[in-house]
Amino acid sequence: MVDEGPNLVTPDGLAQIEAHLARIEASMKSETNVLLRETLARDLRYWEIRKSSAEVVTPSNDGAVAFGSTVTIQRKGREKTSHIVGVDEADAANCRISFRSPMAQAILGARESDVVEASEPLGEIEILAVRATESR
C-alpha cells in the first residue's frame, strides 16, 4: 500500500529507492518461479510509484527541527538522538524516524532548549540539539 500525501525523502532515501529498483529488476531477469516473479513485479510497481512521487528535501539549517534534521531530545529521563526521514527510510533500530511518526510530529518546528508538551505516552520532550543532516 502506498501512503497518502507527499512522499518526502532525503537524498539518501532517494538512493535507497533506486537501489531497491535495481535489485528487483536484476532479480526479475533471472527468476523463473511464477509466484516469485509476481511478487517481484508487485514490489517493482511499488518502488516505481515511490520513485515517481519522491520529493527530495534538503535539510534546513535554520535551527528548527525539520524533515532531515538530526535531533537530540530528553524524555522521561533518557536522552536519544534521531534522524527525521521519509516513510520508506524509517528504521527505528538505527534511530531513523518517519516524519509522520507521533514523535516527529510533536517536535517539528521546535528549537534547541524548547520543551514540548506532547500527549501521553510521549509526555514532556526537551530539545537538546538540532542539526541539519548531511547525506551519508
KEBA-879480 format. One line per field, with one value per residue (C-alpha): residue in three letters; z, x, y; chain; residue number from 1. Coordinates in Angstrom, 3 decimals. Example, Ala and Ser with C-alpha at 12.3 -4.5 7.8 and 13.67 -1.06 7.14 Angstrom:
2
r <- ALA; SER
z <- 7.800; 7.140
x <- 12.300; 13.670
y <- -4.500; -1.060
c <- A; A
k <- 1; 2
//
This chain:
136
r <- MET; VAL; ASP; GLU; GLY; PRO; ASN; LEU; VAL; THR; PRO; ASP; GLY; LEU; ALA; GLN; ILE; GLU; ALA; HIS; LEU; ALA; ARG; ILE; GLU; ALA; SER; MET; LYS; SER; GLU; THR; ASN; VAL; LEU; LEU; ARG; GLU; THR; LEU; ALA; ARG; ASP; LEU; ARG; TYR; TRP; GLU; ILE; ARG; LYS; SER; SER; ALA; GLU; VAL; VAL; THR; PRO; SER; ASN; ASP; GLY; ALA; VAL; ALA; PHE; GLY; SER; THR; VAL; THR; ILE; GLN; ARG; LYS; GLY; ARG; GLU; LYS; THR; SER; HIS; ILE; VAL; GLY; VAL; ASP; GLU; ALA; ASP; ALA; ALA; ASN; CYS; ARG; ILE; SER; PHE; ARG; SER; PRO; MET; ALA; GLN; ALA; ILE; LEU; GLY; ALA; ARG; GLU; SER; ASP; VAL; VAL; GLU; ALA; SER; GLU; PRO; LEU; GLY; GLU; ILE; GLU; ILE; LEU; ALA; VAL; ARG; ALA; THR; GLU; SER; ARG
z <- 0.000; -0.927; 1.663; 1.008; 0.974; -0.094; -0.441; 1.161; 1.020; 1.983; -0.709; 0.959; 0.769; -2.991; -3.318; -1.276; -3.594; -6.637; -5.031; -4.399; -8.048; -9.321; -7.035; -8.072; -11.781; -11.542; -9.687; -12.285; -15.064; -13.502; -11.561; -13.168; -10.383; -11.481; -7.959; -7.084; -10.360; -9.471; -6.060; -7.638; -10.200; -7.383; -5.458; -8.601; -9.142; -5.513; -5.770; -9.202; -7.680; -4.697; -7.006; -9.301; -6.330; -4.384; -3.335; -2.242; 0.719; 1.726; 5.493; 6.703; 8.680; 10.443; 13.833; 13.930; 13.931; 10.354; 7.839; 7.511; 10.879; 13.436; 16.831; 20.335; 22.901; 26.544; 27.505; 30.680; 31.988; 28.852; 26.062; 22.457; 19.079; 15.986; 12.324; 10.872; 7.476; 4.933; 5.482; 3.441; 5.167; 8.722; 10.730; 14.499; 15.166; 13.523; 15.088; 11.815; 12.487; 9.951; 9.735; 10.149; 13.473; 16.622; 17.996; 14.862; 14.631; 18.247; 17.796; 14.233; 14.399; 17.904; 18.591; 20.882; 24.574; 23.773; 25.913; 24.034; 25.923; 23.941; 24.829; 26.568; 26.077; 24.791; 27.582; 28.052; 25.437; 25.826; 22.642; 23.439; 19.970; 16.355; 13.281; 9.568; 8.466; 5.507; 3.212; 4.090
x <- 0.000; 1.302; 0.962; -1.268; 0.267; 3.700; 6.481; 9.240; 12.679; 16.199; 18.900; 19.841; 16.207; 16.120; 19.313; 17.660; 14.624; 16.894; 18.796; 15.520; 14.541; 17.925; 17.862; 14.321; 14.987; 18.107; 16.172; 13.395; 15.909; 16.905; 13.785; 11.837; 9.332; 5.995; 4.863; 8.152; 8.057; 4.564; 5.825; 8.821; 6.555; 4.321; 7.344; 8.713; 5.413; 5.501; 9.061; 8.399; 5.478; 7.596; 10.364; 7.988; 6.339; 9.556; 10.189; 13.813; 14.091; 17.413; 17.713; 17.240; 19.940; 17.624; 17.880; 14.325; 13.506; 12.521; 12.448; 16.017; 17.141; 19.066; 17.671; 18.737; 15.951; 15.495; 12.278; 11.337; 14.908; 16.504; 18.447; 18.027; 19.247; 17.122; 17.152; 13.778; 13.333; 10.757; 8.331; 10.323; 13.584; 12.335; 14.315; 13.828; 16.782; 19.039; 17.309; 15.677; 12.088; 9.391; 8.347; 4.801; 5.535; 3.943; 7.381; 8.419; 5.039; 5.362; 8.783; 8.700; 9.336; 10.828; 14.270; 17.166; 16.196; 12.458; 10.282; 7.391; 4.328; 3.040; 0.147; 0.963; 2.689; 5.221; 4.854; 7.373; 10.155; 13.167; 15.071; 18.793; 20.315; 19.201; 21.363; 20.861; 21.993; 24.270; 23.843; 25.904
y <- 0.000; 3.446; 6.230; 9.210; 12.668; 13.822; 11.272; 13.302; 11.707; 12.684; 12.391; 9.068; 7.989; 8.522; 6.470; 3.679; 3.687; 3.465; 0.576; -1.303; -0.825; -2.053; -5.100; -6.076; -5.542; -7.731; -10.448; -10.436; -11.179; -14.490; -15.563; -18.410; -19.158; -17.649; -16.789; -15.127; -13.173; -11.912; -10.793; -9.086; -7.374; -6.091; -4.826; -3.208; -1.323; -0.126; 1.232; 2.777; 4.698; 5.734; 6.988; 8.874; 10.592; 11.262; 14.851; 15.231; 17.593; 19.089; 19.582; 23.137; 24.939; 27.404; 25.686; 24.332; 20.616; 19.801; 16.985; 15.701; 17.071; 15.100; 15.956; 15.037; 15.027; 14.231; 12.489; 10.686; 10.918; 9.465; 11.114; 9.972; 11.186; 10.537; 11.493; 12.567; 10.904; 9.760; 6.914; 4.385; 5.372; 4.930; 2.397; 2.561; 0.264; 2.848; 5.884; 6.970; 8.029; 8.850; 12.484; 11.158; 9.416; 10.851; 11.780; 13.681; 15.383; 16.531; 18.133; 19.519; 23.261; 23.173; 24.622; 23.800; 24.237; 24.219; 21.980; 20.403; 19.186; 16.212; 13.960; 10.689; 8.375; 10.934; 13.497; 16.293; 16.425; 18.710; 19.559; 19.352; 19.796; 20.203; 19.953; 19.555; 16.116; 15.594; 12.603; 9.565
c <- A; A; A; A; A; A; A; A; A; A; A; A; A; A; A; A; A; A; A; A; A; A; A; A; A; A; A; A; A; A; A; A; A; A; A; A; A; A; A; A; A; A; A; A; A; A; A; A; A; A; A; A; A; A; A; A; A; A; A; A; A; A; A; A; A; A; A; A; A; A; A; A; A; A; A; A; A; A; A; A; A; A; A; A; A; A; A; A; A; A; A; A; A; A; A; A; A; A; A; A; A; A; A; A; A; A; A; A; A; A; A; A; A; A; A; A; A; A; A; A; A; A; A; A; A; A; A; A; A; A; A; A; A; A; A; A
k <- 1; 2; 3; 4; 5; 6; 7; 8; 9; 10; 11; 12; 13; 14; 15; 16; 17; 18; 19; 20; 21; 22; 23; 24; 25; 26; 27; 28; 29; 30; 31; 32; 33; 34; 35; 36; 37; 38; 39; 40; 41; 42; 43; 44; 45; 46; 47; 48; 49; 50; 51; 52; 53; 54; 55; 56; 57; 58; 59; 60; 61; 62; 63; 64; 65; 66; 67; 68; 69; 70; 71; 72; 73; 74; 75; 76; 77; 78; 79; 80; 81; 82; 83; 84; 85; 86; 87; 88; 89; 90; 91; 92; 93; 94; 95; 96; 97; 98; 99; 100; 101; 102; 103; 104; 105; 106; 107; 108; 109; 110; 111; 112; 113; 114; 115; 116; 117; 118; 119; 120; 121; 122; 123; 124; 125; 126; 127; 128; 129; 130; 131; 132; 133; 134; 135; 136
//
